[in-house]
Amino acid sequence: MLTTAVLAPLAGALALVGLRVGERAARWLAVAVSLVPLAAFLAAWAAFDSRSAEQFQLVTAVEWLPTVGVGYRVGVDGVALAVVGVTTVLFTAVIAFPADTRGRARPWYAWLLFLEGVCLGLFVALDLIVFYVFFDLSLVGMYFLISRWGHAGAEAAALKFFLYTLLGSLALLIGMIGLALAMDPITFDMRELIAAQPLAGAGHAVLVLVALLLGLGIKTPVVPFHTWLPAAHVEAPAPASALLAGVLLKMGAFGMIRIPLAMMRETFAAVAPVLGVVAVVSILYGAFVALGQGDIKRRIAYTSVTHMGYTVLGIAAAGGLLAGAEEARALALTGATIEMVAHGLITGALFLITGSLWERTADYAMDAYGGLADRVPRLTAATVVAAFASLGLPGLVGFVAEFQIFVGAFAVYPVLAAVGLLGVLVTAALFLQLLQRVFLGERSGYWDGLRDLDAAEQGSLGVLLALTVVLGVAPAPLLDVVDAGSTLLLGAAG
Amino acid sequence: MLWLLVGVPLLAGAVVWSAERWTRVAARRLVLGAFAVAGLLATLAVALWAAATDASAAHTVGGGLRLLADVAGPAAVIAVLVPVVGAPIVAYAAAQEPLDGLGRLLGLLTAFVGVMELLVVAADWLTLTVAFELTTGLSWALIAHEWRRTSAARAAAVAFNATRFGGLGLFLAAGASYAATGSLAFSDLPGVAGGLLDVLVAGVVLACAAKAAQLPFAPWLFAAMAGPTPVSALLHSSTMVAAGAYVLIRLQPALDRVAWFAPVVIAVGLVTAVAAGAVALLQAHAKRLLAASTSAQYGLMFVAVGAGYPAVAALHLVVHALVKAALFLAAGVAIRAVSSPMLGRMRLRRSLPATAALAAVASLGLAAVPPLGGGWSKEAIVAAAGGEAAWLALAVVVAGALSAAYATRFQLLAFGGSGGSGPPPPRPPLRTPTSTEQAAIGLLVAGSAALGLLWWRPAHELAARALGGEVPAGEPWQLAASLTVTVLAVYGVWALDRRRRLGHVGTEGRSAAAGAWLGLPAATRHLVVTPALASAAAVARFDDHVVEGGVRLVGAGARRTAGWLADGVEPRLDDVVAAVAAAGQALASASERGAERAVDGAVAAVAWLVDRAGADARRSHTGMVHHQFVVIAAGVVVVVAAVALGR
């Protein structure tokens, strides 16, 4: 099931390279292919038993390089299943979203499908090398999407993105090898590593942990390793931005949960306060820098730093203690996972909205707009919902995540949680300012001809925003699965 | 079933908003208004049922979280109050507000009642936080209703940010509660102790002070005046602002376990009551005068809660809700009549005699003149304060005198006769209120007059019991002093008006500056907003130049290294290669040529790779991908080597 979800889009990508089809056909083919992982996810969701005491379910394992303990091993726990879900939904929405492919429709859709397979492969990986390979392949896919379909400065931004995150992945590889070498016999099997806690008490455990966190932190990104993010977002075409923020950033935070938190519990608990401080700095710094941006897309890009900061705070709190406050820590970890889902849906929608604006006006400057609300009511409504979701209004999924993270984190790091809360306030201020400047107030006649969202745009945005509402009002199906995962994750290692 | 209390108005709001599309313009006011009022009457029915049956409800959110609701303590009475006040207000709005966006306005007003009901019945921190934040969000939409005015949009953001800042206090309280007891339910609050209890109380006080427009947050209520009049009427009477006082009233038994709770709440309330009273006395803008008065009245409720009599605060909340809603609606009529919100241009007694008479009753209620209910609840607050200290009772008497003064001033300026003073009365054509508007005001005034029953001992004892509290036994001197001062204040303002001195207050000079919330909005702007925005811009520049600069420096260094390798090292490598090649050429046979080519090629490839990384973005990716696999291969080699060595 999971393997199908990974391989179907990769096969679809190959097929698109081989088949000579037109733009429309390519798009519909890609949409159809992207429905396969979505269906596979729904099947996996149905098959997943959140009451089971087994952490990883739907496991497939095939030996690959037995001498070094590398194998194709995939499976999911509650955390992974949630992230897989948002990945499949967001990819389908983005692929269906009308994009300017500049006459190169087949490679565009091929790269999107390639990226989907790679992302799903990472989230279901239960082997460090499989994880690493997909981690790096994602760079390749995103590099081409940005450099070939981006705006004017795309080549440089794409290269910066590539080099910077490659640096991160090298650090990650060193950390992984450090983990695997401590096993006897050597293995990259995540389940064995989680059970064994290989480096507990070892002198160089901190170095390994720092290497892992550096690698994953660059990808997340946390301040001060975030500067590749705005550059990449500003130059990337909007659908690529939506995927970069919505899915690729999750690889970093998801990796933190999967590798250091799960496999190096003792060392993680020692380093967690530092990670917590980094998270709070990311929250506040990201929010303030976002408030200082006049460019809509950069502003949204920096809010990703804030939101991923919430996630990292939740992860730090979850792993901050070896014993005690179990419920609160599970709550924080569940919140961190829900935040990944929420951020994927919401920021994905926000970036698609910037794409719709750019398609019409080729302008990202906030001050260029004003009073668009009655001219483009559907675009306005979509933005208002997405903005309020992003600033954490109850009834929308972002609030669920933030409430869990802050309430859970408070039990472990009360001061950090209290300071981090200010980020919620600044985020609110910056989104209200954006709404006010772009959509409210007086409209100049210049925008009289602006078109509202068309059916395809409404479809993609509608799905994403409907999910933010549904999961905000009735999050039970999502929460139960994720909560089972985080409880087992913290319990199994404790 | 208790969730119907929330669900009915939310659904009604959605129906009203969408009904705008399919109703004919001619029938729109009637249809939308009827839907909205019907929705609120249904809500009232549910509230009465809930109060009668002492209903409670629980809803599992998932992941161990639950939403809890009950009608314990003051909840039953307030749950009934909200739709009672809301229904006349939506009827008035349907009759008066512009057709453009009427569905949205009525829909949001109706939905607001539902969100407030959720807040009223909330029995755990999650439910309370959800409701609290939703009122903040909906208030943004309502204040920004006339969104084409930039000032309205900006004012909505001010209100949102101020009350959201307070809302963060509830997150803290929830965190503290959960950390202490592993539960979010109010029923587990007795288990919270120590430093966590201090955090919890501080969080709740912060949240309530911001929501109830107490100092230093009071000025957001001025900004909120950018919304339509019915919005102000609803927000100030029984919802938004009331939420701040209500939460304090409901949680008082849990909060009062901290020694500093009572003094802090009394201090905040008293300072706000006096300062806001002075501001109201000096305001020349009709709605702002009423807004300042709202802050002042909620300040008195804070004093009552701090003094240990939450039931008295709740009764004052009920009395104030009816009076203030009526006064805002009357002010709306006056503002529409003269097309200006400035009090100096009104004096509408002759033109709008019925509205003026209704407003007079409400104003007397605000002035706390017996036998109106407002008089009783204010005297009860004086008595409650007297239980703490005699000076506190006197301070409340002073605040009460200010209420009497500004209420009188409002009535004389807005609905007084020309009396030979002030500017000439406005000429026709005046816009006169429809019968719906009159009826709405009349209902609210009738309700507030009926509350005069509270002076009757069995009535107020029954009411206090219904609210789950008791009434303080005041001392005779307090009542005598309070009534004397109230009468003097009313007379003083009236006498001032006779000397034609009232109309000019607050329109210019120092009194105008003081009327603008004693300069607090400007101070907030200069001390908080502008520095925050400036620092955001500065941090953004810092991020672009310094943090990013560091990265760029590394990049530049790498490029320079690459350049050095390419220009300095590579030719030399080439020389070496050439030399080797030459030697090889000279010495080797044809079979050796293959190996030589491989070495040459590898060296050239490395040099090419280093060179391209810095210089040529376009072609480097192939190099980097290649690099990737080299790295993977290298990693595998390291691993294999390690295994080999380790065994």
Boltz contact constraints between the chains, C-beta under 6 A:
constraints:
  - contact:
      token1: [A, 68]
      token2: [B, 639]
      max_distance: 6.0
  - contact:
      token1: [A, 136]
      token2: [B, 628]
      max_distance: 6.0
  - contact:
      token1: [A, 155]
      token2: [B, 617]
      max_distance: 6.0
  - contact:
      token1: [A, 156]
      token2: [B, 617]
      max_distance: 6.0
  - contact:
      token1: [A, 159]
      token2: [B, 617]
      max_distance: 6.0
  - contact:
      token1: [A, 173]
      token2: [B, 635]
      max_distance: 6.0
  - contact:
      token1: [A, 181]
      token2: [B, 642]
      max_distance: 6.0
  - contact:
      token1: [A, 186]
      token2: [B, 643]
      max_distance: 6.0
  - contact:
      token1: [A, 224]
      token2: [B, 547]
      max_distance: 6.0
  - contact:
      token1: [A, 227]
      token2: [B, 547]
      max_distance: 6.0
  - contact:
      token1: [A, 227]
      token2: [B, 548]
      max_distance: 6.0
  - contact:
      token1: [A, 227]
      token2: [B, 551]
      max_distance: 6.0
  - contact:
      token1: [A, 288]
      token2: [B, 536]
      max_distance: 6.0
  - contact:
      token1: [A, 288]
      token2: [B, 539]
      max_distance: 6.0
  - contact:
      token1: [A, 289]
      token2: [B, 539]
      max_distance: 6.0
  - contact:
      token1: [A, 289]
      token2: [B, 540]
      max_distance: 6.0
  - contact:
      token1: [A, 289]
      token2: [B, 543]
      max_distance: 6.0
  - contact:
      token1: [A, 291]
      token2: [B, 536]
      max_distance: 6.0
  - contact:
      token1: [A, 292]
      token2: [B, 536]
      max_distance: 6.0
  - contact:
      token1: [A, 292]
      token2: [B, 537]
      max_distance: 6.0
  - contact:
      token1: [A, 292]
      token2: [B, 539]
      max_distance: 6.0
  - contact:
      token1: [A, 292]
      token2: [B, 540]
      max_distance: 6.0
  - contact:
      token1: [A, 293]
      token2: [B, 540]
      max_distance: 6.0
  - contact:
      token1: [A, 327]
      token2: [B, 182]
      max_distance: 6.0
  - contact:
      token1: [A, 334]
      token2: [B, 63]
      max_distance: 6.0
  - contact:
      token1: [A, 373]
      token2: [B, 147]
      max_distance: 6.0
  - contact:
      token1: [A, 393]
      token2: [B, 137]
      max_distance: 6.0
  - contact:
      token1: [A, 394]
      token2: [B, 130]
      max_distance: 6.0
  - contact:
      token1: [A, 394]
      token2: [B, 133]
      max_distance: 6.0
  - contact:
      token1: [A, 394]
      token2: [B, 134]
      max_distance: 6.0
  - contact:
      token1: [A, 406]
      token2: [B, 171]
      max_distance: 6.0
  - contact:
      token1: [A, 407]
      token2: [B, 174]
      max_distance: 6.0
  - contact:
      token1: [A, 407]
      token2: [B, 175]
      max_distance: 6.0
  - contact:
      token1: [A, 407]
      token2: [B, 178]
      max_distance: 6.0
  - contact:
      token1: [A, 410]
      token2: [B, 175]
      max_distance: 6.0
  - contact:
      token1: [A, 410]
      token2: [B, 179]
      max_distance: 6.0
  - contact:
      token1: [A, 411]
      token2: [B, 179]
      max_distance: 6.0
  - contact:
      token1: [A, 417]
      token2: [B, 175]
      max_distance: 6.0
  - contact:
      token1: [A, 421]
      token2: [B, 168]
      max_distance: 6.0
  - contact:
      token1: [A, 421]
      token2: [B, 171]
      max_distance: 6.0
  - contact:
      token1: [A, 425]
      token2: [B, 164]
      max_distance: 6.0
  - contact:
      token1: [A, 425]
      token2: [B, 165]
      max_distance: 6.0
  - contact:
      token1: [A, 428]
      token2: [B, 164]
      max_distance: 6.0
  - contact:
      token1: [A, 429]
      token2: [B, 161]
      max_distance: 6.0
  - contact:
      token1: [A, 432]
      token2: [B, 157]
      max_distance: 6.0
  - contact:
      token1: [A, 432]
      token2: [B, 160]
      max_distance: 6.0
  - contact:
      token1: [A, 436]
      token2: [B, 153]
      max_distance: 6.0
  - contact:
      token1: [A, 440]
      token2: [B, 147]
      max_distance: 6.0
  - contact:
      token1: [A, 440]
      token2: [B, 153]
      max_distance: 6.0
  - contact:
      token1: [A, 441]
      token2: [B, 150]
      max_distance: 6.0
  - contact:
      token1: [A, 441]
      token2: [B, 153]
      max_distance: 6.0
  - contact:
      token1: [A, 475]
      token2: [B, 62]
      max_distance: 6.0
  - contact:
      token1: [A, 476]
      token2: [B, 62]
      max_distance: 6.0
  - contact:
      token1: [A, 479]
      token2: [B, 62]
      max_distance: 6.0
  - contact:
      token1: [A, 479]
      token2: [B, 63]
      max_distance: 6.0
  - contact:
      token1: [A, 480]
      token2: [B, 62]
      max_distance: 6.0
  - contact:
      token1: [A, 483]
      token2: [B, 63]
      max_distance: 6.0
